[in-house]
Structures are given as structure tokens and as C-alpha cells.
């Protein structure tokens, strides 16, 4: 068989396996340069003979390590198989990577993404800066680039740019987050793909991670928590899943949903309204005083004990949903006064604070004195999460921090029920 005409299948034998694998690693590391050398540790007899054939130099059987120049290996392959080292490796196991070039390209792409992050109108805001730094330093940016998903970071910035006004930016005469943008619409505007923000998508996870920092909370793991976080900043994932629980709330309008509300109020029966209903059949509560609690247990007890004699009551069930905010916004615009309370914990202070921004709103047994009185009956669980302010009573936040004890609003149930019924109904906080 003449030089240059031998079959490459010979190079798939065990005597060549480690030698060619070492050559591939070195070439990929050094950008295909043939200037370096490779070595074999503890070679067997077949490998020793292969190296002798490449170099033309005798290697004793006792040698612990054999060294081969890449240029020598390239020349030997050219002579025997008519192809150089790079071509042979590509034919045997696929094209070689040029890792230095890849690193240069990746570095350039990383710089471009960092620049895109820095151009956002939110760039000077602490929550955004913390998010941008975290995705850069924890490997997220690199992973996105290596998966070919670098555009997701730019899309995340675009989504954050297009979110409606957050609850932190209330408008005169309205509750915050009154603007509601369906997620498919938001996704289409930011990316051109209506499904880009579906639950569980990489883009949704990136944006929710930023919004959790903005809300000073942990990124939600379940679908309910994710939906509420979207709604908190004006994006609606599902207008049927977004609901508000009410008791004895009547409406001025004359349509089917208003009729359901009136019928339920006539019997003191709790009722759930969806955002879809509130969007297509807007409601204006008739109550001049609307009481707001956090926990369903309060509303359930009011329905059981007070029935139709209970004041109009709305339950946020934790962070107010878009449906809850839509209903309360309508009440505020109609001149109603909100009496707001929540649990005595950091999350409760945030919930109450977000609603007490509304005109004519007042706290409902949500003062430092109320907290001390409730705490006198026994300490609760330790506080968790980041501290929050209580602008309606600054001493409340100070007391919570000093006592490090949460008190759920169910402990105040006898007082709350007394406030919700009869001529002694509270008219102020």
C-alpha cells in the first residue's frame, strides 16, 4: 500500500486512542497550533510502537512517559494517510473546536449583554442593579450564552421596560397597579412571541427573579405565587385565576354579576369575583365604608356569625390580586373609605401599606397599640423576610422589630367582628 493511501480506520485502534485524544485536547486549547507536544503516561506496548512509528525514534519498553510533537504527528499522518492532524481528527470524531476563539466571541457577547443591561431606564434603581449583577456573577449570563439563549437577557430587559406602573407608583385618586396587561400581550410587545412568558419558561424565570428583588421577596416557586407577583406589577397571567373574596358587597350596576353579588349579600354568603368578570362587567361597590382583611378565616367567621348584618368586607388572601385591586380601585373612585388591616408581620405591613395609599383610607386596628394588645395574649412565630415600614404608624414597625414576633389577625377576631356589625361599627382607624 503506497504512502498516503492507507485507511483511516487503522487510527481507530486502541494504540491510537489516547494519543489522538490528547492531540485533540491540545489543539482545541491552543487554537489548532502545531507548536506544542503531547504525552502518554504509562504507555502499553501497542502505544509505544505507534509513537516510534510517528517519531522514527526508538523508545525503550521501560519508558514511563512518551512525548510526541504535534508537528511530528501531523507530518506522519500526512505521509501515511494523505491528511494532516486537524483533518484526520475531524474525520474521525468531528470538527475541532477553537476554544480561544470561542472565549473571545463569548467575551464580546458578554460585554454586549452587559451594555444592554446598563442601558435600561431602571439601571439606576437598586433592585435592578442587584438583578443585573446577580445574573452576571452567578453564571446565568454565561449559561445563557453557551446555550445560545443570550437574547433572553435582552428580552427580560424589554419586558421590565414595558410593565405597567408598579404598585410603588400610585396615581392620584386610584389604588396603585390599576393598569392591567395580559402576559401574552406583554410577551408579544417585548419579544414578538406571545408564548415567551408562559409559566416555567426561562424568560419568565428571569423576569420574576428581577420582580422579586423589586418587591423585596423571594422568587416564587409555585404558580400562584408567580401569578401574584406578575399582578403586583400590572401583568395578568390569567384573568380567571385572579379572584377576590367578598362578603356583603353590593354594586350600583344592573347586570348579571351585580345581581349575583346582591343575592349573595342578601343572605350573607361569601362570593368570589374573577378579574374576567370585573373586566367585562365593571362593578362599583355601594358601601361608603369597605373593610379589608388579609385572611379568609376572618371573612369566614364574619359570614358564620354575622351573616347579612356584616359590613361590606373584602379579603385580600395575602398579597392583593389584580381582581382585588380592580374592585377596591372602583370603590375608592366612587368615594368609599377603605378600612385596611393585615397580619402583624413584615408581609402584612407591606400589604396594608400598599392599600393605605388610597385616598380616604385608614388602618383598621393596625396600630402599635393594637399590636401590643394582641401580643399580650401570647407571642407568635418569629418574623421572617425583610423588614417593612408602617407610615400610618411608624411605631408599629419599630415594635415589630423590637419584639420579633408575628401576630396573625385571627387573634383579634372578637374585636374585628364587633367592628363589623351594629351601631358601634368603627368609622375610623
N, C-alpha and C positions, 0 to 999 in steps of 0.2 A: 504494500500500500504506500503510495507516494506521500511526501510531506504535504500537509495542508488538506489531505483528503480523508483523514480519519473521522470516525463518527463521534459526535459529542456525547453519545450515550455512554462512552467509556468514562466520562467525567462524573457520572452519577454513582460510580462505585465507591465503596467505603473509604478507600485510600485517599480520595479527593474531597470527601465531605467536609472535614474540619478545615482543611486548607482553603477551600473556596469560600466557606462561610466566613472565615477570618478576613479574607480578601474583600468580601462584600462589606463587612462592617467597617474596615479601614477606609475603603474608597468612599462610602457614604458619609463617613465622619469628616473626611478631608476634601470633599468636593471633587472626587474622582482623580485626585493626584496620584501619579505612579511613583512618587519620590520615596515613599516610606517602605517599611518592611513589616512582615507578619511572622509570627512564630507558632510552633506547635510544641506543647509541653507533653512529655512522656509519650512520644510517638510510637506506634506499633511498627512492625516490620514492613507492612504494605505502605504505610505513610512515609517511612524512611526511604523506601525505593522510589516513591513518587517524587520526593524532594530531590533526590540525587538525579533523577531524570530531568527535573526542571533546571537545576543549577549546574549539572555536569561535574559536580564535586562530590567526592566520597564523604559519606557521613558514617561514623562508627556506630555499631549497634548499641554501644553504651551511652550514646548521647542522650541527655535528659531533655534537651530542647533544641529544636531545629529552627533556623531563621531563613526566610526567603524574601528576597527583594521583590516588590511588586513589579518593577520593570523587568526583572528576570522572568517572572511568571508570565507577564504579558508577552514577552518575546517567545517563550517556549510554546505558548498556546498559538501564537501566530504561525510558528514553524510547523506545529503538529496538526493544527485544525483550521488554519487559514483565517482565524479570527482572533482579535485581541481580548484581553481580560474583561473589559467592560461589556463587549458584545457577547462573549461567552456567558457571563453571569446573567445577562439579560435574557438570553435564550433558554438558560437552564431554569431560572427562578423568577423571571420578570424583571422589568426595568429597575435600575438602581435609583435610589433617592439621593438628591443633592441636599444634605441636611444644612450646610452653611447657607445655601441659597434660600432654603425654606425658612431658616431663622431670620434672615434679612427681610424676606417677604412678610413673615409674621410680625416682626418688629414694626415694619411700616404700617401694616394694617392695624396693629395695636395703637400706634400713635394717631392714626386717623380716627379710631373709635374714641380715644381719649379726647381728641379735639371736638368730636361731635357731642360728647357728654358736656364739655365745658361751654358749648355754645347755647345750651338750654337757657330759657328765661328763668328757670328755677336754680341756676348754677350757684347763686349766692346764698340760697336757703340752706340752713344746717342739715335738714333731713335729706335733701338731695345730695349735698356734698358727702354725707355719710354713706349714702347708697352708692354713689359713683366710686368712692374709694373702696368700698367693700367688694364690688364686682371686679375691680381691678386687682386688688391684693389677695383675694381668696381663691384665685384661679378661674373664676367664672368667665372672665373675658377670654383667657387663653383657651379654655374648653370650647367656648362658642366658636372661636376662630378655627380650631383644629377639626371641629365637626362640620365646618362650612356654614355655620349659622351666625356669623358675625353681624349680619343685617338685623338680627333680633334686637341688639342693643340700641341701634338707631331707631327701630320701630318702638321700643319701650319709651325712649325719649319723646317720640312723636305722640304716643298715647298720653303720657303725662302732660304734654303741652295742650292736648285737646280735651282734657277732662273739664267738665263744668266747674264753676266756682265751688270750692270746698266748703265744708261746714264751718271752717275757721274764718270765712269771709262773709258774714251775714249782710243782707241788704235791708234798707230802711223799711220797716213795716212788715217784714216777712221773716219766717224762720229760714236759717241757712239751708243750703243744698236743695233749693226749690227746683232747680233745673235738673231734668232727668234725661239722660241719654242712653238709649238701649246699647248694650255691648256690641251687637253686630254692626250698628251704625258707627260707633266709635272705632271699631276694628277696621271697617272699610275706609273711614276717613284717614286713619293713621297708616294703614298698610296696603289698602286695596283688596284685602281678603276678609270677608265678613266672618270667617270662622277662626281668625287668628287668635281670638281671646276666649275661645271655648274653655270651660273648666279643665284644668290639668295641662293645658298647653304650655310649652316653655316660655312663650311671650307673656302669658297671663301670670306665670310664676314670677317673672322678672318684675313686672309692674306692681303686683301685690306686695312684693318684697319692699319696693320703694314706698308704697302707700302705708305699709305697716310702720315704717320709720316715721312717716309724716304723722301718723296717728299715735305714735309712741306706744305701740303694742307689738306683740309677737306676730309673725306671719301666720295667718290662719291655716290650719291643716285640713279642716273639713269644708264641705261645700257651703254649709250655712254660714260659717264664719267668713268665707271668701265672698259670698253674696252680700253680706252686711258691710264688709269693707269697701266693696265696689260702690254700694249705695251711699255710704258715708261721704263719698266724693262725687256723687251725682251720676254714676253709671249704673244702669239697671240690667242685671243678668237675666231676670225672669219676673215679669210683672204679675204672674200668678203666684209665684212663691213668695213675693214680697207682700206681707199681710200686716194688719193691725187689729188687735183685740180690743173691743169696746164694750161698755155696759151703759145702757140708758142714754145713748147718744142719738138724738133726733136730728133730722135735716129739714131745711127750708124747701128743698126742691120737691117736685111732684113727678117722680119716675120710679121705676121698679125697685131700684136699690134703696132709694129713700123710703119706699114703702116697707121693705124688709126691715130696715133699721127701726122704723116707728113701731112695727108689730113686735119686734124683739124688746124694745124699750117698754112697751105696754105691759109686758109680762116679766120684766126684769131679767131677761135672758141674755147672756153674753153672746156677742156676734163678732164674726171675723169679716173684715173688708179686705179685698185684694187691691193692689195697685192698678190692675187692669180695670176693675170696677170704678175706682176713683178717677181714672183717666177718661173713660168713655162716658161715665155718668157722674160728673163732679158733684160733690156734696158740700153743703155749708152747714155746720152744726148750729143749732138754735141756742144752745146753752150759753149764757153770759159768763158762767164760770165753769171751766173744764179742768177736772182733776187728772193728774198724770202720775202713774206709779211705774215702777220698773218690773215687779214680779207678778206673774199670773196668780200666785197664791192670794195676793191682796184682792184682786178683782174677783176671784172665785169665792172668797169669803164674803165680799160685799154682795155678790149675787145670791148667795145662800141665805144670808142673814137679813139683808135689806130689801132684796128683790127690786120692785119698781120704785121704792122710796129712795133709792140711792141716787146721789148726784151723778151727773154725766162723768164717766170715768174712762180713761184711755190707758192701756197698758203697753209700755214700750217693749217688754220682753227682752230686756238687755239693751244693747245699742239700738236706737230707733231705726226702724226700716224706712225705706223710701215711702212706703204706703203710710206709715205713721206720720212722717214729716209732711206728706201731702195733706193729710187730714188736719193736722194741727196748724199748718200754714193757712188753710182755708178758714179755720176758726179764728185765728189771730187777725186775718184780714177783715173778718166780719165784726171785729171788735171784742171778741171773747178774751177773758183773762185766764191765763194758764196758772194752775197751782201745781208746782212741779216737785217731785221727790224721787229718790232712788236709794239704793243701798248706801250705807256709810262705809264706803271703801273707795279706793282711787278710781276704779271704773265708774262707780256711782257718781262721784264728783264730776267726772267728765260728761257723763250723760246729762246730769242736771244742768251743768254749765252750758252745754250746747243748746238747751231748750230755754234757759232763763235769759238768753239774749233777746228773746222775742219781746216786743212792746207789751206793757201791762202785765208781764209775767211776774210771779213771785214764788218763793220757795214754800214748800208745804212740809212743815215740821222737819226742816233740813238745816237746822242751825247748830252751832256748837253746844248750846244749852240742850237741844233735843238729843244730841249725841251723848252728852254726859249723862243725861237722864236714862237713856237706853243702856248705856254701858254699866250703870249702877246695878242693873239686874244680872250682870254677868258678862265676862269678857267673851269676845268672839274669836274667830280664827285670825292668825297674823295677817297683816296686809301684804299683798303681792303686787308686783308691777311698779311702774314708775309713779312717783307722787304726782298729784294734780292740785290745781288751785281751786279755791272756792270764793270767787269775787263777791258773791252775795253776802258772805260772812267769812272774812279771812281767818277768823279764829278757828273755824271748823277744820280747815286743812292743818292748822298748827296742832289742834287737839288730836287729830288722827295720827299725825307723825309722832307726837309725844306718847300716845297710848299704844301705837302699833297694833290696833285691834279693830277688825271689821265687825260691823253690826248690820245684819240683814233687816230689811224693812218689816218683815213678818213680826219682829219683836214689838213693833209699835202698833200692831194690828188693832187692839181695842181703841186706841186713840184715833187711828185713821178711820175706823168705821164710825166712830162718834162724829168725826168731822164731815162724813159723807151723808149724814141724814139729819132730819129735824131742823127746827128753827135755829139751833145753835151751830149750824153749818159755818165753817170758817170762811171768812171773806178776805183774809189776808194771810201772809206768811208769818 
